[in-house]
């Protein structure tokens, strides 16, 4: 593997303020695509750090990282407070159609939010969607059984 192949990794820097699991997942996908070995992953992963993440890495004692698995565990532990919490089905109940919002606009906004709740069933999604409709042409959907 040459230097050009290592520099082809296009990944946003991790500064320590966002979800570390998302950054790690993106890195691991890129590393898989580039077929990085364990040692190369350790060397390249640190190049994605900036600011607080870089400072954290710089203060680690020498030879504390023996494998990429250890590195990623240390990384996730250090920045655990920035992890996104998985949303539950209950969060869908807070989504309501806004005054003047089209049905299409509401549907798009609802579906975008529902993507963040992977465990929500179709029945729950349909029920919470219908419950969030404003009174008007489509509010009867919320009252019809079987939705």
C-alpha positions as CSV (number, residue, x, y, z in Angstrom):
1,X,0.0,0.0,0.0
2,X,1.5,3.3,-1.0
3,X,1.1,6.8,0.4
4,X,-1.4,7.8,-2.3
5,X,-3.7,5.0,-1.3
6,X,-3.6,6.1,2.3
7,X,-4.4,9.7,1.4
8,X,-7.5,8.8,-0.6
9,X,-9.6,8.4,2.5
10,X,-12.2,11.0,2.3
11,X,-13.7,11.3,5.8
12,X,-14.7,14.3,7.9
13,X,-12.5,15.1,10.8
14,X,-13.6,14.1,14.3
15,X,-13.2,16.9,16.8
16,X,-14.6,15.2,19.8
17,X,-18.0,16.9,19.9
18,X,-20.2,14.6,17.8
19,X,-21.2,11.0,18.0
20,X,-18.0,8.9,18.1
21,X,-19.9,5.7,16.9
22,X,-20.9,7.4,13.7
23,X,-17.4,8.5,13.0
24,X,-16.0,5.1,13.8
25,X,-18.6,3.4,11.6
26,X,-17.7,5.7,8.7
27,X,-14.0,5.1,9.2
28,X,-14.5,1.3,9.4
29,X,-16.5,1.3,6.2
30,X,-13.8,3.3,4.4
31,X,-11.0,1.0,5.9
32,X,-12.9,-2.0,4.6
33,X,-13.2,-0.5,1.2
34,X,-9.4,0.2,1.2
35,X,-8.6,-3.1,2.7
36,X,-6.5,-1.6,5.6
37,X,-4.7,-4.0,7.9
38,X,-5.1,-3.6,11.6
39,X,-1.9,-1.7,12.0
40,X,-2.7,0.7,9.1
41,X,-6.2,1.3,10.6
42,X,-4.5,2.5,13.8
43,X,-2.2,4.8,11.9
44,X,-4.8,6.2,9.6
45,X,-7.6,6.5,12.2
46,X,-5.6,9.1,14.2
47,X,-5.3,11.3,11.0
48,X,-9.1,11.8,11.2
49,X,-8.8,13.5,14.6
50,X,-8.8,17.3,15.3
51,X,-9.0,19.6,18.3
52,X,-10.2,17.7,21.4
53,X,-9.9,14.3,19.8
54,X,-6.3,15.0,18.7
55,X,-5.4,16.3,22.2
56,X,-6.8,13.2,23.8
57,X,-4.8,11.0,21.5
58,X,-1.6,13.0,22.1
59,X,-1.8,12.5,25.9
60,X,-2.2,8.7,25.7
61,X,0.8,6.8,27.1
62,X,3.2,5.3,24.6
63,X,2.4,1.7,23.5
64,X,-1.1,1.7,25.2
65,X,-2.8,0.7,21.9
66,X,-2.0,-2.9,20.8
67,X,-4.7,-3.3,18.2
68,X,-7.4,-1.4,16.3
69,X,-10.0,-3.1,18.5
70,X,-8.3,-1.6,21.6
71,X,-8.0,1.8,19.9
72,X,-11.7,1.9,19.0
73,X,-12.7,0.8,22.5
74,X,-10.6,3.6,24.1
75,X,-11.9,6.1,21.6
76,X,-15.6,5.1,22.2
77,X,-15.1,5.2,26.0
78,X,-13.4,8.6,25.9
79,X,-16.1,10.3,23.8
80,X,-19.1,8.2,25.1
81,X,-20.9,11.3,26.4
82,X,-21.3,12.5,22.8
83,X,-23.1,9.4,21.7
84,X,-26.6,9.9,20.2
85,X,-29.3,8.2,22.2
86,X,-31.5,5.9,20.2
87,X,-34.9,7.4,19.8
88,X,-37.9,5.3,20.8
89,X,-41.4,5.0,19.4
90,X,-42.6,7.6,21.9
91,X,-40.7,10.3,20.1
92,X,-42.9,9.9,17.1
93,X,-45.9,11.0,19.2
94,X,-44.4,14.5,19.4
95,X,-44.5,15.0,15.6
96,X,-47.5,17.0,14.6
97,X,-48.5,18.6,11.3
98,X,-47.8,22.3,11.5
99,X,-50.2,25.1,10.7
100,X,-50.2,25.6,6.9
101,X,-48.0,22.5,6.3
102,X,-49.0,20.4,3.3
103,X,-49.7,16.7,3.8
104,X,-46.7,16.0,1.6
105,X,-44.5,18.2,3.8
106,X,-45.7,16.6,7.0
107,X,-45.3,13.1,5.5
108,X,-41.7,13.9,4.5
109,X,-40.9,15.3,7.9
110,X,-42.5,12.4,9.7
111,X,-40.7,9.8,7.6
112,X,-37.4,11.5,8.2
113,X,-38.0,11.4,11.9
114,X,-39.2,7.8,11.7
115,X,-35.9,6.7,10.2
116,X,-34.3,7.5,13.5
117,X,-36.5,4.9,15.2
118,X,-35.6,1.7,13.6
119,X,-37.5,-0.5,16.0
120,X,-40.9,1.3,15.3
121,X,-43.4,-1.1,13.7
122,X,-45.5,0.0,10.7
123,X,-48.6,-0.1,12.9
124,X,-47.0,2.4,15.4
125,X,-45.8,4.6,12.5
126,X,-49.2,4.7,10.9
127,X,-50.9,5.4,14.2
128,X,-48.6,8.2,15.3
129,X,-48.7,9.7,11.8
130,X,-52.5,9.8,11.8
131,X,-52.6,11.1,15.3
132,X,-50.3,14.0,14.3
133,X,-52.6,15.2,11.5
134,X,-54.3,18.6,12.0
135,X,-58.0,18.8,11.8
136,X,-59.1,19.1,8.2
137,X,-59.3,17.1,5.1
138,X,-57.1,14.3,6.2
139,X,-57.9,14.1,9.9
140,X,-60.5,11.5,9.3
141,X,-57.6,9.1,8.7
142,X,-56.9,9.2,12.4
143,X,-60.4,8.1,13.3
144,X,-60.7,5.2,10.8
145,X,-60.1,1.8,12.4
146,X,-57.5,-0.4,10.8
147,X,-54.8,2.2,10.2
